[in-house]
Amino acid sequence: MFDIAGLASKEEKFSDSKKDVLKFLKIIGVDTRFISYTPQKIYINNLRFSKFSRKRQATFENQYPEISVVRSSLFQKICSKSSKVLALEIEPNSRILMPEDNFIVEVLMEPYTRKYGVKLVYDGDYDLMVNPVILDEKVNQIFSEIFNGEGLTFSKKSNEIYPLINVPINWINSFLEMDGKKIIENENDDELATSFAEFLEDVAPQYRENVLKASEFIEKKLEVEK
Protein backbone atom coordinates (compact mmCIF):
# COMPACT_ATOMS: atom_id res chain seq x y z
CA MET A 1 0.00 0.00 0.00
CA PHE A 2 1.24 3.49 -0.84
CA ASP A 3 2.49 5.25 2.29
CA ILE A 4 1.91 8.99 2.01
CA ALA A 5 3.61 9.54 5.34
CA GLY A 6 6.82 8.36 3.70
CA LEU A 7 6.77 11.35 1.36
CA ALA A 8 8.14 13.47 4.19
CA SER A 9 11.69 12.72 5.13
CA LYS A 10 11.91 11.25 8.61
CA GLU A 11 14.92 13.45 9.25
CA GLU A 12 13.17 16.63 8.16
CA LYS A 13 11.91 18.77 11.02
CA PHE A 14 8.77 20.85 10.69
CA SER A 15 8.06 23.81 12.95
CA ASP A 16 4.65 25.21 13.86
CA SER A 17 5.10 28.14 11.46
CA LYS A 18 2.54 28.69 8.73
CA LYS A 19 5.21 28.09 6.11
CA ASP A 20 6.11 24.66 7.53
CA VAL A 21 2.50 23.60 8.12
CA LEU A 22 1.64 24.38 4.50
CA LYS A 23 4.84 22.71 3.32
CA PHE A 24 3.98 19.54 5.20
CA LEU A 25 0.45 19.53 3.76
CA LYS A 26 1.86 19.85 0.26
CA ILE A 27 4.35 17.02 0.88
CA ILE A 28 1.59 14.60 1.95
CA GLY A 29 -0.45 15.47 -1.15
CA VAL A 30 -2.89 18.16 -0.02
CA ASP A 31 -3.56 21.01 -2.47
CA THR A 32 -3.34 24.02 -0.16
CA ARG A 33 -5.14 26.29 -2.63
CA PHE A 34 -8.34 24.65 -1.41
CA ILE A 35 -7.85 24.88 2.35
CA SER A 36 -7.83 27.85 4.72
CA TYR A 37 -5.01 28.07 7.23
CA THR A 38 -5.31 29.39 10.78
CA PRO A 39 -2.86 28.60 13.59
CA GLN A 40 -5.46 26.50 15.43
CA LYS A 41 -7.47 24.98 12.59
CA ILE A 42 -7.29 23.97 8.95
CA TYR A 43 -10.60 24.50 7.15
CA ILE A 44 -11.28 22.45 4.03
CA ASN A 45 -12.78 24.65 1.30
CA ASN A 46 -13.29 21.92 -1.29
CA LEU A 47 -12.84 18.31 -0.25
CA ARG A 48 -12.35 16.90 -3.74
CA PHE A 49 -9.95 19.55 -5.04
CA SER A 50 -7.94 19.71 -1.82
CA LYS A 51 -7.40 15.91 -1.88
CA PHE A 52 -7.55 16.02 1.92
CA SER A 53 -8.47 12.39 2.48
CA ARG A 54 -9.00 10.82 5.90
CA LYS A 55 -5.64 9.10 5.54
CA ARG A 56 -3.89 12.39 4.82
CA GLN A 57 -5.73 13.94 7.75
CA ALA A 58 -4.43 11.19 10.05
CA THR A 59 -0.90 11.80 8.79
CA PHE A 60 -1.27 15.53 9.32
CA GLU A 61 -2.70 15.14 12.83
CA ASN A 62 0.13 12.82 13.75
CA GLN A 63 2.58 15.60 12.85
CA TYR A 64 0.43 18.47 14.17
CA PRO A 65 -1.89 17.11 16.89
CA GLU A 66 -2.60 20.64 18.17
CA ILE A 67 -4.15 21.76 14.84
CA SER A 68 -7.71 20.61 14.11
CA VAL A 69 -9.00 19.80 10.63
CA VAL A 70 -12.51 21.11 9.93
CA ARG A 71 -14.42 19.12 7.29
CA SER A 72 -17.64 21.14 7.43
CA SER A 73 -19.91 20.62 4.42
CA LEU A 74 -21.63 23.93 5.24
CA PHE A 75 -18.34 25.80 5.13
CA GLN A 76 -17.57 24.18 1.78
CA LYS A 77 -20.93 25.43 0.47
CA ILE A 78 -20.07 28.95 1.65
CA CYS A 79 -16.68 28.71 -0.09
CA SER A 80 -18.34 27.53 -3.30
CA LYS A 81 -20.75 30.49 -3.31
CA SER A 82 -17.93 32.90 -2.53
CA SER A 83 -15.50 31.53 -5.12
CA LYS A 84 -17.97 32.06 -7.97
CA VAL A 85 -17.84 35.79 -7.24
CA LEU A 86 -14.16 36.12 -6.33
CA ALA A 87 -13.00 34.27 -9.45
CA LEU A 88 -14.43 37.14 -11.50
CA GLU A 89 -13.31 39.97 -9.21
CA ILE A 90 -9.79 39.17 -8.00
CA GLU A 91 -6.77 40.18 -10.04
CA PRO A 92 -3.65 37.97 -9.62
CA ASN A 93 -0.88 39.40 -7.40
CA SER A 94 -3.06 42.31 -6.26
CA ARG A 95 -3.00 43.92 -2.82
CA ILE A 96 -6.38 43.51 -1.13
CA LEU A 97 -7.50 45.73 1.75
CA MET A 98 -9.24 43.61 4.38
CA PRO A 99 -11.88 44.65 6.96
CA GLU A 100 -10.88 44.56 10.61
CA ASP A 101 -12.05 41.73 12.90
CA ASN A 102 -14.09 39.78 10.36
CA PHE A 103 -13.31 36.09 10.83
CA ILE A 104 -15.48 34.74 8.00
CA VAL A 105 -13.87 37.10 5.47
CA GLU A 106 -10.40 36.24 6.80
CA VAL A 107 -10.90 32.51 6.43
CA LEU A 108 -12.48 32.83 2.97
CA MET A 109 -9.78 35.11 1.59
CA GLU A 110 -6.73 33.33 3.05
CA PRO A 111 -6.45 30.64 0.29
CA TYR A 112 -6.31 33.32 -2.42
CA THR A 113 -2.81 34.19 -1.26
CA ARG A 114 -1.90 30.85 -2.84
CA LYS A 115 -4.52 30.62 -5.58
CA TYR A 116 -3.80 34.04 -7.10
CA GLY A 117 -0.74 35.20 -5.20
CA VAL A 118 -2.61 38.12 -3.65
CA LYS A 119 -1.43 39.97 -0.55
CA LEU A 120 -3.96 40.72 2.18
CA VAL A 121 -3.29 44.11 3.79
CA TYR A 122 -4.93 46.17 6.54
CA ASP A 123 -3.59 49.63 5.76
CA GLY A 124 -1.49 51.44 3.21
CA ASP A 125 -1.72 51.10 -0.55
CA TYR A 126 -4.09 48.57 -2.11
CA ASP A 127 -5.51 47.57 -5.48
CA LEU A 128 -8.80 46.06 -4.32
CA MET A 129 -10.89 46.44 -1.18
CA VAL A 130 -13.15 43.83 0.45
CA ASN A 131 -16.74 44.93 0.97
CA PRO A 132 -18.11 42.41 3.54
CA VAL A 133 -21.79 42.99 2.71
CA ILE A 134 -23.84 39.79 3.07
CA LEU A 135 -26.64 38.66 0.74
CA ASP A 136 -29.38 39.46 3.29
CA GLU A 137 -27.98 42.94 3.95
CA LYS A 138 -27.87 43.75 0.24
CA VAL A 139 -31.40 42.51 -0.41
CA ASN A 140 -32.78 44.39 2.60
CA GLN A 141 -31.05 47.53 1.30
CA ILE A 142 -32.77 47.05 -2.07
CA PHE A 143 -36.18 46.68 -0.39
CA SER A 144 -35.59 49.72 1.83
CA GLU A 145 -34.71 51.90 -1.15
CA ILE A 146 -37.79 50.80 -3.06
CA PHE A 147 -40.19 51.24 -0.13
CA ASN A 148 -38.73 54.65 0.66
CA GLY A 149 -39.37 55.76 -2.92
CA GLU A 150 -35.70 56.12 -3.75
CA GLY A 151 -35.61 53.50 -6.50
CA LEU A 152 -32.58 51.32 -6.98
CA THR A 153 -29.20 52.86 -6.30
CA PHE A 154 -26.06 51.20 -7.56
CA SER A 155 -23.11 51.85 -5.28
CA LYS A 156 -20.79 49.04 -6.33
CA LYS A 157 -17.28 50.37 -6.84
CA SER A 158 -14.90 49.04 -9.45
CA ASN A 159 -12.16 48.39 -6.90
CA GLU A 160 -14.37 46.52 -4.42
CA ILE A 161 -14.78 42.75 -4.13
CA TYR A 162 -17.73 41.02 -2.48
CA PRO A 163 -16.88 37.58 -1.03
CA LEU A 164 -20.19 37.30 0.90
CA ILE A 165 -22.62 38.88 -1.58
CA ASN A 166 -24.11 35.48 -2.53
CA VAL A 167 -23.99 33.94 0.95
CA PRO A 168 -27.08 34.04 3.23
CA ILE A 169 -26.57 35.09 6.83
CA ASN A 170 -28.12 31.90 8.24
CA TRP A 171 -25.38 29.83 6.54
CA ILE A 172 -22.68 32.09 7.96
CA ASN A 173 -24.10 32.12 11.47
CA SER A 174 -24.71 28.37 11.51
CA PHE A 175 -21.06 27.84 10.61
CA LEU A 176 -19.79 30.45 13.08
CA GLU A 177 -21.88 28.99 15.90
CA MET A 178 -20.71 25.47 15.11
CA ASP A 179 -17.11 26.73 15.11
CA GLY A 180 -17.50 28.53 18.44
CA LYS A 181 -17.32 32.03 16.95
CA LYS A 182 -19.49 35.09 17.53
CA ILE A 183 -22.45 35.22 15.16
CA ILE A 184 -23.25 38.21 12.96
CA GLU A 185 -26.22 40.38 13.89
CA ASN A 186 -28.57 41.55 11.16
CA GLU A 187 -28.63 45.29 11.77
CA ASN A 188 -31.38 46.24 9.33
CA ASP A 189 -33.69 48.71 11.11
CA ASP A 190 -36.25 49.15 8.32
CA GLU A 191 -39.32 47.40 9.74
CA LEU A 192 -41.23 47.37 6.45
CA ALA A 193 -38.30 45.85 4.55
CA THR A 194 -37.77 43.30 7.33
CA SER A 195 -41.45 42.31 7.41
CA PHE A 196 -41.56 41.94 3.63
CA ALA A 197 -38.41 39.79 3.71
CA GLU A 198 -39.95 37.55 6.37
CA PHE A 199 -43.10 37.18 4.26
CA LEU A 200 -41.07 36.18 1.20
CA GLU A 201 -39.03 33.75 3.27
CA ASP A 202 -42.21 31.72 3.88
CA VAL A 203 -43.50 31.72 0.29
CA ALA A 204 -40.30 31.82 -1.78
CA PRO A 205 -37.16 30.76 0.14
CA GLN A 206 -34.89 31.53 -2.86
CA TYR A 207 -36.11 35.11 -3.18
CA ARG A 208 -32.83 36.70 -2.05
CA GLU A 209 -30.80 35.25 -4.92
CA ASN A 210 -33.51 36.24 -7.40
CA VAL A 211 -33.75 39.82 -6.07
CA LEU A 212 -29.97 40.21 -6.28
CA LYS A 213 -29.85 38.81 -9.82
CA ALA A 214 -32.63 41.17 -10.89
CA SER A 215 -30.79 44.15 -9.40
CA GLU A 216 -27.53 43.16 -11.11
CA PHE A 217 -29.34 42.70 -14.43
CA ILE A 218 -30.89 46.16 -14.21
CA GLU A 219 -27.55 47.71 -13.30
CA LYS A 220 -25.82 46.10 -16.29
CA LYS A 221 -28.69 47.10 -18.56
CA LEU A 222 -28.43 50.74 -17.50
CA GLU A 223 -24.65 50.72 -17.97
CA VAL A 224 -25.04 49.48 -21.55
CA GLU A 225 -27.61 52.19 -22.33
CA LYS A 226 -25.41 55.05 -21.05
N, C-alpha and C positions, 0 to 999 in steps of 0.2 A: 504494500500500500504506500502511496506517495506521502511522504512526511513533510508537511509544510513548515513544521518547526525547524527542520534541518536547513531551511533556506537562510536562516540567520546563523552566522558563525557563533559557535559556543564560546569562543574567546572574545567576541565583540561585546563591549559593555554599552548599555543604553541608559542614559540619564532620564530624569523626569521632565526634561525640557520639551517644549512643543516640537522642536526640530527632530529630536530623537524619537518621540512618540510617533510622529508621522512617518519617520524613516522606517521604524519597526513595522508599522502597518503596511507600508509599501513592500517591504521585504517578504512578509507573509502572504502577499497577494491581494491586499485590499486596495481598491482605487480610492484614494483620499479626496478626489474631486467630488465624491458623492457621500461624504460624511462631514459632520460639523464637529470641530474640536473645541473642547473646553478643558481646563485643567482637571476637573472632577469627572466629566462624562464625555463619552463619544456618542453623538447622535447620528443614526443612520438616516440619510436623506432618501436614498433609493436602494433598496435591498439588492435588487438584481444587478444594477450597474456598479454598486460598490463591491460586489462579490464577497460581502462580509458574512460568510457561512458560519454555522454554529462551531465548526471545527476551528476556523480561524479565530472566532471569538474566544474559544477555550485557550488557544495559543497566546492570544493577546492578554487575556486575564491572568495567565500564568506568569507573564512578564510584568504586567502592570495590574496587580490585584486591587490597587486603590482607585483605579479608574473604571467606572461603570460603563457598560454599553447599552444604549437605549434603542430598542427595536420597535418603537411605537409606530403602528400603522397609521394612526391619526397624524402624527408628525410628518410622515412620508406623504400623506395627502396634502398637507399644508405646503410642503416643499414643492410638490408637483404643481399646485396652483401658482405658487410664487415664481417658479422657474419659467413658466410660460410667458410671464410678463418681463422678467429680468433678462431673458434671452434676447428680447427685442430692444431693451433699453440700455444695457451695459456696454460700454466700449472697452475693449481689451486694454490693460495697462493703465487705466484711468485712476485718478485719485477720487475717492468717494467720501463725502462728508456724512458722518453718521450722527444720529440723534443720541442724546445722553440718556443713560439708564433705561434702555429698551432691550430687554433680554431677547425677545422673540425676533427682533430685527437683527440683533447681533448674531444669533445662532443661524439665521437664514443666510446672512451675507458672508459669514466666515468662509465657506467653501469656495466662494468666487475669487478669493485670493489665490487659489490654485487653478480653478477653472479658466479664469481670464487674466490672471496676474494682476488684479486690481490691488490698490492699497487703500485700506480703510483708515480715515483720518478723523480727528475730532476738533481740529482748528486749523487755521492757516489756509493755504491755497487748495483749491479742489476743482475737479472737472464736473463732477456730478454730485447731487445732494439727495439723500434719502428723505422722502416724504412718507412718514409712517401711517398715513391714513388707512383705515380698515374699511372693508366693503360696506359694513353697516353704517359707518360714519358718513361715507360718501353718499350713499343712497338717502339717508336721513337729511343730508344737506340739500340734495336735489328736491326732495319733498318740501322742505322748509321754504326754499326759494319759490317754488311753484305756488304754495299756499299763501305766501306773503305777497304774491303778485309781482315778484321780481323777474319771473321767467328763468330760464337756465343761464347760469353764468359759467364760463369756462376759464378756470384759473390754473390749468396745468401748465407748468413751465418746461421749457425745452431741456433744461439741465437738471430736472428732477426725475427720480426713479421711484417706483411705487411697489415695493415687494409684497404689501399686504392688501392691495386694492381688490384682489379677487378672493380674499380669504374672509369668511364670516367670523364674527367675534365669538360665537359659541364654540367653533373649532379651536380657536386660539386659547380661550379660557379653559376648555376641557383639557387641553394639553398642558397648559401652565399649572392647573390644579393638580393634575396627575403627577407632574414633575416637581411639585412642592414649591411653585413660584407664585408670586402675587398676581391675581387676575386683573384684567383691564376693565375699568368701569366705563360704561357707555354714558358719556356726558351730554347727550343731546337733551336740551331743555325745551324743545318745541313740542308741546303737548299734542297738538293736532297732527304733526308729522309722526310722532311716536304712536299715537292711537291708530293712524292709518296703516303704519307698518305692522302693528300687531294684528290688525284685521287681515291684511294680505298674508301674513304668516300662516293664518288658519286656512285660507282658501287657495293660496298659491305659494307653497314653500320656496319655489325657485325664483320668486319675484325679484330679489335683489340683483341677481345676475342679469336678468332681463332688463331691469331699469338701467343698470350701468351700461349694458350694450346699446340700449336705445340712446342714451346720452352721448356715448362715444360716437355713434353713427351720425347723430345730428351735428356734433362738433366737427367731424370730418367733412360732412356735407357743406357746412357753412364755410369751412376753410377753402374748399374747392371753388365755391361760388364767389369768393372775394376777388 
